[in-house]
Amino acid sequence: MCTGLAIVSIGVASAKPRAVGQCSPAFVSMDIQTVIHTIAAPNFDPQAFFDEDRNAHNRLCIKIILNEGRPPQFDPAFVFIDNMI
């Protein structure tokens, strides 16, 4: 059972935050609008971010995945999960 599964560009992740409202150490908390305006691909449907925001706090836990030589269309690749499970 995956409680948090998200695919963006080429990344896949399932991660549970440590405590209510906190992200796991490898993730950073980010406002959804910031994600949309800074790291999301222009053609990515933003509804996926809002669907994952299960607690309606407008924040997600984000992890940037290093490109490491992949094609530039996957830069930046990232995964996301709700900040409160």
Residue, then its C-alpha position, 0 to 999 in steps of 0.5 A: m500500500c502506497t500512501g503517497l505516490a507521485i510521478v513528476s518528470i522521471g521521479v517516483a517516491s513514497a515517503k511519510p513525513r516524520a511528524v505532523g506538518q514536517c517533511s522527511p529529512a530528504f524533502v523540503s516543505m514548499d507552498i504549492q504555488t511556489v512549486i507551480h511557478t518555479i519547478a513544475a513543467p509548464n505543461f504539468d497539470p497543477q491539479a495533481f498538486f492540489d489532489e495530493d494536498r490532502n490536508a488543504h494546507n497548500r503545502l507539499c513535501i518536495k524532493i529534487i532529483l538530480n538530473e545526472g546527465r539525463p535529457p534536459q527536459f527532465d531537469p528539474a525532476f522532483v517528487f512530492i507528497d502531502n506534508m501531513i499524513 
